[in-house]
Amino acid sequence: MNQALIFMMMTIWLFPFTIFMFYRIFLENKKGLTAMYILSIILVILGLIMVIRYKTPMFLCMLGPLFFFSLYDIATRIFVARYNRKPIDTGYNWQSGIFADRVYNITVTTLGLILPILIFALLYDLFK
């Protein structure tokens, strides 16, 4: 793969994390999360077009944001059902009593980073 393609893939993969880490209030709003879902679906469609037309594996990369926002939505719903409140952003927050929020943030970040990369690595040969 050329360097431009790798740069584009990494940019698309890291796009949801910049929103999750620095602008989570946008995701907590229902309209914001819906907008991210729409943008992610557009990326998936563009990825499918690239697979059909250019035979590149970009489709797998463009599934990353949709996967992350779905993971975020499911994890948030589970957290709200269990603790009856929305999770708190724990970055640079040192107060006590928010262990569950820390576990939530670490889990969403880790799964959101590692699983799409593993899926891409496993399915890369199919779309090559």
Backbone as CSV, one residue per row, in Angstrom:
resi,resn,N_x,N_y,N_z,CA_x,CA_y,CA_z,C_x,C_y,C_z
1,MET,0.844,-1.181,0.000,0.000,0.000,0.000,0.884,1.236,0.000
2,ASN,0.417,2.242,-0.689,1.211,3.457,-0.709,0.953,4.283,0.549
3,GLN,1.806,5.262,0.778,1.750,6.033,2.013,0.503,6.900,2.105
4,ALA,0.002,7.387,1.002,-1.212,8.207,1.033,-2.410,7.382,1.485
5,LEU,-2.487,6.144,1.029,-3.581,5.265,1.427,-3.499,4.932,2.912
6,ILE,-2.304,4.672,3.404,-2.122,4.382,4.829,-2.484,5.604,5.663
7,PHE,-2.078,6.796,5.228,-2.424,8.023,5.945,-3.937,8.219,5.982
8,MET,-4.595,7.979,4.868,-6.047,8.136,4.811,-6.737,7.128,5.726
9,MET,-6.248,5.905,5.746,-6.838,4.885,6.610,-6.686,5.260,8.078
10,MET,-5.509,5.711,8.475,-5.285,6.082,9.869,-6.118,7.306,10.255
11,THR,-6.271,8.246,9.341,-7.095,9.422,9.613,-8.547,9.025,9.832
12,ILE,-9.042,8.127,9.007,-10.427,7.682,9.153,-10.602,6.893,10.441
13,TRP,-9.628,6.061,10.791,-9.721,5.297,12.030,-9.685,6.195,13.259
14,LEU,-8.868,7.247,13.222,-8.715,8.094,14.397,-9.761,9.193,14.493
15,PHE,-10.538,9.399,13.458,-11.592,10.412,13.468,-12.562,10.242,14.640
16,PRO,-13.119,9.034,14.886,-14.051,8.914,16.009,-13.397,9.159,17.362
17,PHE,-12.118,8.836,17.491,-11.452,9.003,18.775,-11.217,10.460,19.112
18,THR,-10.987,11.284,18.112,-10.828,12.704,18.401,-12.131,13.286,18.935
19,ILE,-13.238,12.828,18.395,-14.531,13.289,18.904,-14.780,12.715,20.292
20,PHE,-14.490,11.431,20.488,-14.714,10.779,21.779,-13.845,11.404,22.867
21,MET,-12.610,11.704,22.555,-11.691,12.214,23.568,-11.868,13.706,23.848
22,PHE,-12.104,14.494,22.811,-12.059,15.943,22.992,-13.407,16.651,22.869
23,TYR,-14.412,15.981,22.325,-15.688,16.656,22.104,-16.831,15.689,22.355
24,ARG,-16.789,15.021,23.509,-17.782,13.998,23.808,-19.180,14.569,23.983
25,ILE,-19.297,15.810,24.357,-20.612,16.422,24.530,-21.412,16.340,23.233
26,PHE,-20.709,16.341,22.107,-21.367,16.203,20.807,-21.988,14.818,20.668
27,LEU,-21.323,13.789,21.176,-21.848,12.428,21.092,-22.969,12.179,22.093
28,GLU,-22.958,12.885,23.208,-24.011,12.696,24.203,-25.337,13.271,23.735
29,ASN,-25.284,14.195,22.804,-26.483,14.753,22.206,-27.005,13.760,21.165
30,LYS,-28.296,13.471,21.190,-28.876,12.491,20.257,-28.692,12.917,18.802
31,LYS,-28.832,14.207,18.525,-28.652,14.693,17.158,-27.202,14.540,16.708
32,GLY,-26.281,14.779,17.599,-24.867,14.634,17.255,-24.500,13.199,16.940
33,LEU,-25.000,12.264,17.746,-24.721,10.854,17.494,-25.366,10.396,16.192
34,THR,-26.571,10.885,15.918,-27.232,10.557,14.650,-26.428,11.104,13.469
35,ALA,-25.910,12.312,13.604,-25.078,12.889,12.540,-23.820,12.052,12.321
36,MET,-23.233,11.548,13.396,-22.047,10.703,13.260,-22.383,9.373,12.596
37,TYR,-23.562,8.827,12.908,-24.002,7.599,12.231,-24.186,7.846,10.729
38,ILE,-24.801,8.959,10.386,-25.012,9.284,8.966,-23.671,9.461,8.258
39,LEU,-22.756,10.186,8.881,-21.429,10.368,8.297,-20.705,9.027,8.156
40,SER,-20.847,8.157,9.132,-20.208,6.841,9.075,-20.793,5.984,7.965
41,ILE,-22.096,6.050,7.774,-22.732,5.280,6.703,-22.283,5.807,5.338
42,ILE,-22.136,7.121,5.218,-21.616,7.693,3.974,-20.196,7.186,3.714
43,LEU,-19.378,7.114,4.763,-18.021,6.587,4.601,-18.034,5.128,4.163
44,VAL,-18.955,4.329,4.717,-19.054,2.922,4.319,-19.446,2.817,2.846
45,ILE,-20.391,3.638,2.413,-20.803,3.621,1.002,-19.638,4.028,0.099
46,LEU,-18.899,5.063,0.501,-17.715,5.452,-0.273,-16.683,4.328,-0.306
47,GLY,-16.540,3.627,0.813,-15.623,2.493,0.852,-16.047,1.381,-0.082
48,LEU,-17.350,1.117,-0.145,-17.845,0.099,-1.083,-17.588,0.505,-2.532
49,ILE,-17.785,1.780,-2.822,-17.510,2.272,-4.174,-16.028,2.100,-4.508
50,MET,-15.161,2.381,-3.539,-13.727,2.226,-3.782,-13.347,0.765,-3.998
51,VAL,-14.003,-0.152,-3.281,-13.724,-1.579,-3.475,-14.153,-2.007,-4.869
52,ILE,-15.340,-1.590,-5.282,-15.865,-1.999,-6.585,-15.062,-1.366,-7.722
53,ARG,-14.770,-0.096,-7.590,-14.135,0.608,-8.704,-12.613,0.462,-8.738
54,TYR,-11.972,0.620,-7.569,-10.510,0.662,-7.547,-9.858,-0.582,-6.949
55,LYS,-10.657,-1.503,-6.448,-10.141,-2.745,-5.851,-9.174,-2.474,-4.695
56,THR,-9.506,-1.498,-3.860,-8.684,-1.207,-2.683,-9.389,-1.733,-1.443
57,PRO,-8.657,-2.007,-0.384,-9.273,-2.506,0.850,-9.815,-1.390,1.743
58,MET,-10.124,-0.231,1.190,-10.585,0.898,1.997,-11.930,0.652,2.661
59,PHE,-12.718,-0.276,2.126,-14.016,-0.567,2.721,-13.863,-0.982,4.178
60,LEU,-12.890,-1.825,4.451,-12.672,-2.278,5.823,-12.270,-1.126,6.726
61,CYS,-11.475,-0.230,6.201,-11.048,0.922,6.973,-12.218,1.856,7.252
62,MET,-13.086,2.000,6.281,-14.209,2.920,6.437,-15.327,2.343,7.299
63,LEU,-15.216,1.081,7.662,-16.139,0.512,8.640,-15.778,0.939,10.061
64,GLY,-14.551,1.398,10.262,-14.066,1.768,11.590,-14.936,2.769,12.335
65,PRO,-15.256,3.927,11.737,-16.094,4.886,12.455,-17.486,4.347,12.789
66,LEU,-18.101,3.611,11.861,-19.415,3.031,12.137,-19.323,2.041,13.287
67,PHE,-18.276,1.236,13.285,-18.063,0.288,14.374,-17.869,1.022,15.694
68,PHE,-17.042,2.070,15.695,-16.767,2.780,16.939,-18.012,3.466,17.496
69,PHE,-18.768,4.145,16.641,-19.951,4.839,17.143,-21.016,3.850,17.608
70,SER,-21.095,2.684,16.971,-22.012,1.639,17.443,-21.553,1.109,18.792
71,LEU,-20.252,0.873,18.923,-19.695,0.424,20.199,-19.949,1.456,21.289
72,TYR,-19.733,2.723,20.976,-19.974,3.795,21.942,-21.436,3.818,22.376
73,ASP,-22.340,3.703,21.419,-23.769,3.747,21.719,-24.185,2.563,22.593
74,ILE,-23.738,1.368,22.245,-24.088,0.175,23.024,-23.493,0.257,24.424
75,ALA,-22.220,0.646,24.526,-21.577,0.740,25.837,-22.242,1.801,26.708
76,THR,-22.644,2.909,26.110,-23.320,3.958,26.876,-24.685,3.489,27.357
77,ARG,-25.416,2.787,26.512,-26.726,2.264,26.930,-26.585,1.264,28.077
78,ILE,-25.578,0.404,28.013,-25.338,-0.552,29.099,-24.973,0.189,30.377
79,PHE,-24.115,1.202,30.273,-23.708,1.976,31.442,-24.903,2.690,32.063
80,VAL,-25.731,3.312,31.233,-26.907,4.030,31.741,-27.894,3.061,32.383
81,ALA,-28.083,1.892,31.786,-29.002,0.908,32.361,-28.497,0.408,33.711
82,ARG,-27.197,0.299,33.848,-26.641,-0.239,35.091,-26.529,0.817,36.190
83,TYR,-26.095,2.031,35.849,-25.819,3.052,36.862,-26.822,4.203,36.868
84,ASN,-27.784,4.205,35.981,-28.834,5.230,35.909,-28.283,6.646,35.735
85,ARG,-27.182,6.758,35.047,-26.599,8.067,34.719,-25.663,7.889,33.534
86,LYS,-25.346,9.000,32.890,-24.401,8.942,31.770,-22.978,8.883,32.314
87,PRO,-22.074,8.239,31.582,-20.685,8.174,32.052,-20.009,9.542,31.999
88,ILE,-19.127,9.751,32.940,-18.386,11.008,33.043,-17.066,10.854,32.294
89,ASP,-16.648,11.913,31.625,-15.338,11.905,30.984,-14.285,11.967,32.087
90,THR,-13.417,10.977,32.150,-12.465,10.881,33.251,-11.072,11.382,32.892
91,GLY,-10.903,11.922,31.723,-9.598,12.474,31.360,-9.285,13.686,32.225
92,TYR,-8.173,13.641,32.916,-7.730,14.710,33.819,-8.739,14.997,34.922
93,ASN,-9.511,13.993,35.292,-10.480,14.116,36.378,-10.034,13.169,37.480
94,TRP,-9.555,13.710,38.579,-8.953,12.882,39.620,-9.859,12.681,40.821
95,GLN,-11.132,12.987,40.711,-12.014,12.810,41.860,-12.262,11.326,42.110
96,SER,-12.577,11.002,43.348,-12.823,9.599,43.693,-14.287,9.257,43.436
97,GLY,-14.565,7.955,43.344,-15.935,7.494,43.163,-16.382,7.359,41.723
98,ILE,-15.455,7.460,40.791,-15.837,7.322,39.380,-15.075,6.168,38.720
99,PHE,-14.868,5.102,39.481,-14.141,3.947,38.951,-14.876,3.334,37.767
100,ALA,-16.196,3.224,37.864,-16.974,2.641,36.762,-16.827,3.481,35.493
101,ASP,-16.761,4.785,35.657,-16.569,5.669,34.501,-15.189,5.463,33.875
102,ARG,-14.193,5.251,34.722,-12.845,4.995,34.206,-12.803,3.682,33.428
103,VAL,-13.431,2.650,33.975,-13.474,1.355,33.290,-14.214,1.494,31.963
104,TYR,-15.306,2.225,31.963,-16.065,2.469,30.730,-15.183,3.138,29.675
105,ASN,-14.508,4.210,30.050,-13.675,4.948,29.094,-12.515,4.107,28.572
106,ILE,-11.875,3.362,29.454,-10.763,2.510,29.030,-11.263,1.412,28.104
107,THR,-12.398,0.814,28.428,-12.943,-0.270,27.607,-13.348,0.230,26.225
108,VAL,-14.069,1.326,26.169,-14.511,1.855,24.871,-13.305,2.262,24.023
109,THR,-12.335,2.907,24.629,-11.153,3.325,23.876,-10.355,2.126,23.374
110,THR,-10.133,1.154,24.245,-9.338,-0.011,23.858,-10.039,-0.838,22.789
111,LEU,-11.302,-1.144,23.007,-12.033,-1.927,22.008,-12.187,-1.162,20.699
112,GLY,-12.393,0.131,20.801,-12.544,0.938,19.597,-11.269,1.060,18.783
113,LEU,-10.123,0.960,19.426,-8.854,1.012,18.699,-8.410,-0.353,18.192
114,ILE,-8.518,-1.359,19.038,-7.939,-2.664,18.711,-8.827,-3.495,17.795
115,LEU,-10.115,-3.573,18.061,-10.974,-4.449,17.266,-11.039,-4.086,15.782
116,PRO,-11.182,-2.821,15.404,-11.180,-2.536,13.960,-9.861,-2.905,13.280
117,ILE,-8.759,-2.715,13.971,-7.469,-3.079,13.390,-7.370,-4.590,13.227
118,LEU,-7.839,-5.344,14.227,-7.826,-6.806,14.109,-8.746,-7.283,12.994
119,ILE,-9.920,-6.689,12.906,-10.854,-7.064,11.837,-10.244,-6.746,10.476
120,PHE,-9.616,-5.578,10.367,-8.976,-5.216,9.105,-7.865,-6.206,8.759
121,ALA,-7.065,-6.565,9.746,-5.958,-7.493,9.490,-6.465,-8.870,9.075
122,LEU,-7.560,-9.319,9.676,-8.090,-10.643,9.355,-8.787,-10.681,7.997
123,LEU,-9.472,-9.612,7.639,-10.246,-9.601,6.401,-9.533,-8.927,5.227
124,TYR,-8.330,-8.463,5.440,-7.607,-7.734,4.397,-7.436,-8.565,3.131
125,ASP,-7.132,-9.828,3.288,-6.900,-10.682,2.119,-8.155,-10.869,1.272
126,LEU,-9.329,-10.777,1.876,-10.560,-10.940,1.107,-10.797,-9.796,0.128
127,PHE,-10.401,-8.599,0.513,-10.671,-7.420,-0.311,-9.442,-6.928,-1.061
128,LYS,-8.384,-7.680,-1.053,-7.130,-7.285,-1.673,-7.213,-7.371,-3.179
